[in-house]
Structures are given as C-alpha cells and as structure tokens.
C-alpha cells in the first residue's frame, strides 16, 4: 500500500509491504502551493511511487489530511492549506488511481490511531485512543474496532476539553486544554508564570516573545524552577484529559504522540499517576498508557 | 416486546406494541430479595406478561440492569443487589424464554440511550448521548448507531469526569463530577456552603444531615440565595461535562435525564450556554440539547 501524510507544510509518502515494512519513502515541501496544486502534488507523488514500485503489488492508497475529512462528500477542510475549504480530494484520487487501487482519505487523527492499531503501540486493540499533543491537541478514537467520526466528522477535538474553572476568554480560539497543554500552551503558561515573581528561572533573561516549548524543556533539563512548574501543570492536565477519556470510553490503551511526545515521553508514569487520581477505577486498572512507537510515521 | 427495568429497589416491566405503545405495565418491589430470588422475580414477571399478553406476539425481552452487563459472559454486576457480583442473568432468561423470544440484557445506561433512540428525544439519531443525573451520574453513548460498551463494559462512567482542580480526596469514591453535581452532590455542595457565612439561606435552620436535593430545589423556588449558588455551580459543571462530550464525540444530541432532570429540566438553556463557552464550536453549533421525554420509562 501507499501511505501519504499531508501536513501543513510538507507531504510525506511511503510505500509499505503488506506486513507494514517501509519499502520506499519520499518527502516534498508544499512550498507556496495552494488549492488544486496541492492535490496535483499528492497525485504526482503517488504516481511516482506506483512507477518505482514496479513488481510490488499496490492495492490501496491512504491519505491522512491535516483537518476534517467529510466522509459523506469525500471532501477535505484543511485550515493550513489555502483553498482547501471543501476540497474534493477523494474524487481526484479515485479518478487517478481508482481503477487499480482502493483509495482512502482520513483525518490525521483517524490515521494516527489506525496506524497505531496496525503497526504501533495499539496493535490488535479494538478500543484505543491516540492523544496527539503538538501545535494543537486532538485525539483519534477507536471504539469497538471502528474510528469515531462524529456527526460532523469532527470527533476527537479534545483541545476543547474543559478541565479547570473559571472559563477564560482566551480559551475561545483553541479550547481550555489546548490553551494550557499544547506545545504553544507550554509557552503561554511559561509567559504567564514569568509575569509573576513566584519562580526563579533562567528563562527570565529571554525575550518572552521568542520563547519556544523546546526552550522550556531545555531549561527543565537544567533543573529550572519555573520550567518545572510549567511541566507539572501540563502533566496534571494531560492526566486529567486521559482520565476523562478512560472514564468515558473504557479503552484498552491510551497512546500519547505528536511533537511534544517527544520530550514529554519520559513523564508517562507521572501522567498515569495523575490520571489514576481522577478516573473510574475499574477502567483505570485495566487500561495501558503508552507513547507512540511510530512518531512521525503514524499517519 | 417486553421491557424490564430492574432498579436497586424495584422492578418495572411493560409490554410494548411493535410501535412502542405501552399495552400493559407492572411494578414490583424487590423487598429483601437477593441473588437468585431477584432472577426468579424477573422470570416470573416476564412470564405473567407473556400469559396476559395472549394474542399479542412477543418476539423479544429486554432487561435493563443497574450496574455493569458483561456482554461476553452474559453476567451482571449490580452493586445495589446483594449476590449480584457476576449473576448469570442472560442464561437464566434464555433458559426460560429463549425458545420463544429474543432475550437481551443491557446496562441501564445503554438501555436509556437505546430507549431515547427508539421512542424519545433522540429518535432516529446515530450519534447521541444520554446523561443520567440522579443518585449517581452516568452516560449512555450511541456512536454511529451502536452503543459504546468499552473494553470492560464500563464505558460512560462520566461521574468520574475531572472538571476542576485540585483533585480532592473525597472524589475517590465517586468521582469529581458526581461528587458535586449528582442529586446527593447538590446536597454536599449545599452543606459545604452552609459551613461558610457567605450566603443567606432558609436552609440554615435545617439539620444539614437530613437535607435532600428536593429541599435545595424547594428553597430555590423561594428565591434562596444559597440554593441559587448551589444550582449555579451544578449548571456550570453539567455544562462543562456536556461540552466535553460534544468536543470528544461530536454527537447530534445530548439528552439529560435521571431523577434530577426532573426539577433541573428548566435549566437546559443555561446548561447549553455554559457548554457553548467551552466546547468545540463546529460541534457545539450543530448539537441539540434536550431533556428526556421518557422519564422513568426510558429503560
């Protein structure tokens, strides 16, 4: 099969054996492409993999898109790709390859959990949740072996989880959980803490405007007091969010991935401890917590 | 069909036409029955409905149980019925009626959402959530037309939702959401508020130990300041919990039921307003909030 992961800035594609081994891999920057140009890049990339594959039988093409896939219409809404408000990707791919391969499109969240179920930490699971923490926060939900899409194909928008009161105006654009605990969220919390004198920090010598999540993790590694408070806060929220999904959906496994896991992978045990304080005990007892084994390859 | 709703203290049964009209109805207290005596009461009740039905064709029996139904083993865990730790109800009913009717057992949460989907507020919906607020808090989840059971058959344990920090020791036995916003939760919050001098209240003349949720609602109707603060707090939490399910599962409808809805039904608009402050906006825009149309008949 051919797997294509469309991001906001680049396209990654790979040719897989039926066993899931990567036979070939390619990456292309989107550059200034928009609208149909991005569609054309996907078709062109898939076509070149078809040609290079030669003898390898390719029976399916799967594309993960950074946004919402409207399964009923076969169209994609991708906020970071200009002109992709309702882009007819399924029709375009089916026209090009439908005669020789099965074509599937899915949101990146759905692709992540399906990737983990196929080859990663959730192998063989029928009830599994992928929590992606990066620039944003989203979840892929597998319930009874099927991906949860929701009525408007936007299920898994866990960046909007309400985890602490009061509701603040700043949550309006991205949600409470994402505001505090995404990659940019760590920076926002650090900036808020820098405004008070409570914690000492090497970050006080930095311009708060140029601070990154990497800076926070780097300061943490040097024993920084403020960075430690930022991460403690995030661990508490990651634990609460995971607990809420455990209590609600009673899954076998919660897989953490995305750019922040990554450096936050080492806190998995502490996140589990936090979740255990909140979650339904029967479900909490049987669920496993894991970090994505696939990293950027999950899609 | 015959529908049987087993509660912790009584058994309600009804004979339905294929269109869902109630043809006959009966109720029996459990009294001091335990273990197989409760099973025998269910069989006896169903048998008498079979006999009284005479000409009406009965092709199925559905039983809603107050606890966990382990679908793999066909057994029931019901914390409020002595001897029902792993009670083989499906086998008992199949032995008695399997030759002439389809037998189904489900947790009360699952039965509530299926009842609403069949005859109530969620008629025809494929993605719907029933939030039951009474002595406890639980949810029935319908995703893509199927009830979510979870890996250990305990999905929907939303009484354990983590909605405000810090985590308190008192949440350990019932969960954060249920501690504050179930029927007994309203009383707990009222008692905590009575301990401070912040609000005036007619409830100050009462023994806090004998206070009930009904007392809180009765005081509210008289314009009581403390009762009003208790209900404001609960509305905020009901809204947050609903918002979290909207963001996570993107359903068509959220149905509030259970003993507290009931008297809290009039706050549906305020709960919706609270949820809108927190939830993913696309999902929030398309979801409907409703109060159960079936009341005690949902099961």
Contacts between the chains, C-beta under 8 A, distances in Angstrom:
chain1	res1	chain2	res2	distance
A	126	B	151	7.6
A	127	B	150	6.3
A	127	B	151	4.6
A	139	B	248	7.2
A	141	B	248	7.5
A	141	B	249	7.9
A	143	B	143	5.7
A	143	B	148	5.5
A	144	B	146	6.7
A	144	B	148	7.2
A	144	B	149	7.2
A	146	B	144	6.7
A	148	B	143	5.5
A	148	B	144	7.3
A	148	B	249	6.5
A	149	B	144	7.2
A	149	B	250	7.6
A	150	B	127	6.3
A	150	B	249	6.0
A	150	B	250	2.5
A	150	B	251	7.1
A	150	B	283	6.8
A	151	B	126	7.6
A	151	B	127	4.6
A	151	B	250	5.4
A	151	B	251	6.0
A	151	B	252	4.7
A	151	B	283	7.8
A	151	B	286	6.5
A	151	B	287	7.6
A	152	B	250	5.6
A	152	B	282	5.9
A	152	B	283	6.2
A	152	B	286	5.5
A	153	B	250	7.5
A	154	B	250	5.0
A	154	B	280	6.4
A	154	B	282	5.2
A	154	B	283	5.5
A	155	B	248	6.7
A	155	B	249	5.4
A	155	B	250	4.1
A	155	B	283	7.9
A	156	B	248	6.7
A	156	B	250	8.0
A	157	B	247	4.7
A	157	B	248	7.3
A	157	B	250	7.3
A	157	B	280	3.8
A	157	B	282	7.9
A	157	B	283	6.5
A	158	B	247	6.3
A	158	B	248	5.9
A	159	B	247	7.8
A	159	B	280	7.7
A	160	B	243	7.2
A	160	B	244	8.0
A	160	B	247	3.9
A	160	B	278	6.5
A	160	B	279	5.7
A	160	B	280	4.3
A	161	B	244	5.3
A	161	B	247	6.2
A	161	B	248	7.3
A	162	B	163	6.5
A	162	B	240	4.0
A	162	B	243	5.2
A	162	B	244	5.7
A	162	B	278	4.0
A	162	B	279	7.8
A	163	B	162	6.4
A	163	B	163	7.1
A	163	B	165	7.6
A	164	B	164	6.0
A	164	B	165	5.0
A	165	B	163	7.6
A	165	B	164	5.0
A	165	B	236	6.9
A	165	B	240	7.7
A	167	B	277	4.6
A	167	B	278	6.0
A	171	B	277	7.8
A	171	B	278	7.1
A	175	B	247	7.1
A	175	B	278	7.5
A	175	B	280	6.8
A	176	B	278	6.4
A	236	B	165	6.9
A	240	B	162	4.0
A	240	B	165	7.6
A	243	B	160	7.2
A	243	B	162	5.2
A	244	B	160	8.0
A	244	B	161	5.3
A	244	B	162	5.7
A	244	B	244	6.3
A	244	B	248	8.0
A	245	B	248	7.2
A	247	B	157	4.6
A	247	B	158	6.3
A	247	B	159	7.8
A	247	B	160	3.9
A	247	B	161	6.2
A	247	B	175	7.1
A	248	B	139	7.2
A	248	B	141	7.5
A	248	B	155	6.7
A	248	B	156	6.7
A	248	B	157	7.2
A	248	B	158	5.9
A	248	B	161	7.4
A	248	B	245	7.2
A	248	B	248	7.0
A	249	B	141	7.9
A	249	B	148	6.5
A	249	B	150	6.0
A	249	B	155	5.4
A	250	B	149	7.6
A	250	B	150	2.5
A	250	B	151	5.4
A	250	B	152	5.6
A	250	B	153	7.5
A	250	B	154	5.0
A	250	B	155	4.1
A	250	B	156	8.0
A	250	B	157	7.3
A	251	B	150	7.1
A	251	B	151	6.0
A	252	B	151	4.7
A	277	B	167	4.6
A	277	B	171	7.8
A	278	B	160	6.5
A	278	B	162	4.0
A	278	B	167	6.0
A	278	B	171	7.1
A	278	B	175	7.5
A	278	B	176	6.4
A	279	B	160	5.7
A	279	B	162	7.8
A	280	B	154	6.4
A	280	B	157	3.8
A	280	B	159	7.7
A	280	B	160	4.3
A	280	B	175	6.8
A	282	B	152	5.9
A	282	B	154	5.3
A	282	B	157	7.9
A	283	B	150	6.8
A	283	B	151	7.8
A	283	B	152	6.2
A	283	B	154	5.5
A	283	B	155	7.9
A	283	B	157	6.5
A	286	B	151	6.5
A	286	B	152	5.4
A	287	B	151	7.6
